[in-house]
Amino acid sequence: MPDMAHSVAYEANYYAYYYHNTWGTEDEYYKMAGPRQPVKGTIARSAAGTGKDNALNYPYADTEEERKRAIAQLIENPYSITDAGLVQGKELYNVMCGICHGEKGDGLGYLVRDDGGKYPAAPANFLLEEHLSASNGRYYHAIMYGKNVMGAYKDKLSFEERWNVIHYIRSLQAKELKLEYNQMSNTLNNVDRPAGEIVSVKIQDGNGDERGHGSEESHAHDHESKEGYRGEDRGQGH
């Protein structure tokens, strides 16, 4: 019973015919192992579980050329500005980033101070014009791969966490300029979207009791009017 000792299991799109296969010919196995059309309803891996592009499959390589491409193409934060997101972003920033970039984002973290450790290169000062006008892609690519002596954080922060850290960095920039960057208002740039007032939708369960539904309705501020924003298209620069 060769099939009992040598199973005919095979991997999709992988040709691995060997002589113990007894159910068909080599040509038949070749056809069976070949690629097929995806099953109806299949979700691309890059958007699995999030509804966001590039959630799992980051399409930019760790090269300077690809870094510039990410800077040019990754403009909008896929998540709206929320108070909860900023709280998470602050917590993660202080743990992962603040020791070098400073609690204020000014590049004066503990490792840079005289009473701190020694650092071979000065961390980025996010409050400088260069970083104020930088696109979100510049920050995201640095989180994914690191930059200079900074290491990568793609294995330490989830997709949503990375973007919330970027939101928090933007809020530090707004605070320095005495502008607003929160769930209700963004006067720092015309790119990132405040979520606005979030109202829980009440539904009745089978017993007639009301409870808050998991989905929420967001009344976001309309960004069609760009009056009050600082500078020209702040946040879209390279």
C-alpha positions in Angstrom: 0.0 0.0 0.0 2.4 2.7 -1.2 -0.1 5.5 -0.7 -0.3 4.7 3.0 3.4 5.1 3.5 3.9 7.8 0.9 1.0 10.3 0.9 0.1 12.1 -2.4 -0.3 15.4 -0.6 0.9 18.4 -2.7 1.3 22.1 -2.3 -0.6 24.5 -4.6 1.6 25.9 -7.4 4.4 23.6 -6.5 5.5 20.8 -8.7 6.6 17.8 -6.7 5.7 14.7 -8.6 7.6 11.5 -7.5 7.3 7.9 -8.5 5.2 6.8 -5.5 2.2 8.8 -6.8 -0.2 6.1 -8.1 -3.4 8.0 -8.7 -2.4 9.5 -12.0 0.2 10.3 -14.6 2.9 12.9 -14.3 1.0 15.1 -16.8 -2.1 14.9 -14.7 -0.2 15.9 -11.5 1.3 18.8 -13.4 -2.2 20.1 -14.2 -3.4 19.5 -10.7 -0.5 21.5 -9.1 -0.9 24.4 -11.5 -2.3 27.8 -10.5 -6.0 28.5 -10.6 -8.3 31.4 -10.3 -8.8 32.6 -6.7 -11.9 31.5 -4.9 -14.8 34.0 -5.1 -14.5 36.4 -2.2 -10.8 36.0 -1.7 -9.2 39.0 0.0 -5.7 40.2 -1.1 -3.1 39.5 1.6 -2.1 43.1 1.7 -5.5 44.1 3.1 -6.4 41.1 5.1 -8.2 41.9 8.3 -7.9 45.7 8.1 -9.5 46.9 4.9 -6.3 49.0 4.4 -3.8 48.8 1.6 -0.3 47.5 2.4 -1.4 46.3 5.9 0.6 43.1 5.6 2.5 43.4 2.3 4.7 46.5 2.3 5.5 47.1 -1.4 8.7 49.2 -0.8 12.2 47.7 -0.5 14.9 48.8 1.9 16.8 50.9 -0.6 17.2 54.7 -0.9 15.4 54.6 -4.2 12.4 52.8 -2.7 12.5 55.1 0.3 12.1 58.1 -2.0 9.2 56.3 -3.8 7.5 55.6 -0.4 7.9 59.3 0.5 6.3 60.4 -2.7 3.5 57.9 -2.7 2.5 57.4 1.0 0.7 60.7 1.7 -2.4 60.0 3.7 -2.6 58.3 7.0 -5.1 55.4 6.4 -6.5 56.0 9.9 -8.5 59.1 11.0 -7.3 61.1 13.9 -8.9 59.9 17.1 -8.3 60.6 20.8 -7.9 56.9 21.4 -5.4 56.6 18.6 -3.4 59.5 20.0 -3.4 58.0 23.4 -2.0 54.7 22.0 0.4 56.6 19.8 1.8 58.6 22.8 2.3 55.4 24.8 4.1 53.6 22.0 6.1 56.7 21.1 7.4 57.2 24.7 8.4 53.5 24.9 9.9 53.1 21.4 10.9 56.5 20.2 11.2 59.0 23.0 14.5 57.8 24.4 16.2 59.1 21.3 13.8 61.6 19.7 12.7 63.1 23.0 9.3 63.4 24.6 8.6 66.6 22.7 9.9 65.2 19.4 12.8 67.7 19.5 15.6 65.0 19.1 16.7 65.5 22.7 16.0 62.1 24.2 17.8 60.6 27.2 20.5 59.1 25.0 21.4 62.6 23.7 21.6 64.5 27.0 24.8 65.0 28.9 23.7 62.8 31.7 22.5 60.1 29.3 24.4 57.6 27.2 26.5 58.2 24.1 24.9 58.2 20.7 26.9 58.1 17.4 24.4 60.2 15.5 21.9 62.9 16.5 18.3 61.6 16.3 15.9 63.5 14.0 14.3 66.6 15.4 10.6 66.3 14.2 10.0 70.0 15.0 12.3 71.2 12.2 10.7 72.4 9.0 12.2 69.5 7.1 10.1 67.0 9.1 7.1 69.3 9.5 6.7 69.3 5.7 7.7 65.6 5.2 5.1 63.2 4.0 3.7 60.5 6.2 5.6 58.0 4.0 9.0 59.3 5.3 8.0 58.4 8.8 6.4 55.1 7.9 9.4 53.9 5.8 11.7 54.8 8.7 9.6 52.8 11.1 9.6 49.8 8.8 13.3 49.7 8.0 15.1 52.1 10.3 17.3 55.0 9.1 21.1 55.5 9.7 21.8 54.0 13.2 18.1 53.7 14.0 16.9 50.1 13.8 13.7 48.8 12.2 10.4 48.6 14.2 8.2 46.7 11.8 8.5 43.6 14.1 7.6 45.6 17.2 4.7 47.7 16.0 1.6 46.5 14.2 0.2 48.2 11.1 -2.2 50.4 13.0 0.3 51.1 15.8 2.8 52.5 13.3 0.2 54.9 11.9 -0.9 56.0 15.4 2.7 56.8 16.3 2.8 59.0 13.2 -0.4 60.7 14.3 1.2 61.4 17.7 4.3 62.8 16.1 2.0 65.2 14.1 0.3 66.2 17.3 3.7 67.1 18.9 4.4 69.2 15.8 1.1 71.0 16.2 1.6 71.6 19.9 5.0 73.3 19.1 3.3 75.6 16.6 0.3 76.2 18.9 -2.0 74.5 16.4 -4.6 71.8 16.7 -4.3 68.1 15.9 -7.0 66.0 17.5 -10.2 64.1 16.9 -12.2 67.2 16.2 -9.7 69.5 14.5 -6.5 69.5 12.4 -5.0 72.9 11.6 -1.5 71.5 11.1 -2.0 70.1 7.6 -4.8 69.4 5.1 -3.8 65.7 4.7 -4.7 63.9 8.0 -8.4 63.6 8.7 -10.0 64.2 12.1 -12.6 61.5 12.9 -14.9 64.1 14.3 -17.7 63.2 16.8 -18.1 59.5 17.1 -21.6 58.4 18.1 -22.4 54.9 19.2 -25.3 53.3 17.4 -27.9 51.8 19.7 -29.5 48.5 18.6 -31.9 46.1 20.3 -30.9 42.5 21.0 -33.3 39.6 21.0 -34.6 40.5 24.5 -35.5 44.0 23.5 -32.6 45.5 25.5 -30.5 48.3 24.0 -26.8 48.1 23.7 -24.0 49.9 21.9 -23.2 48.4 18.5 -19.6 47.6 17.6 -19.8 49.8 14.5 -19.8 53.6 15.0 -21.0 56.5 13.0 -18.4 59.2 12.5 -19.4 62.8 11.8 -16.0 64.0 10.5 -15.2 67.6 9.7 -15.3 68.4 6.0 -11.9 69.2 4.7 -13.2 70.9 1.6 -12.4 74.2 3.1 -8.7 74.6 3.6 -8.8 78.0 5.3 -6.9 78.1 8.6 -4.4 75.5 7.6 -0.7 76.4 8.0 1.3 76.8 4.9 0.8 75.2 1.5 -0.3 71.6 1.6 1.7 70.9 4.8 2.6 67.3 5.1 2.9 66.5 1.4 6.6 67.4 1.0 9.4 65.0 0.7 
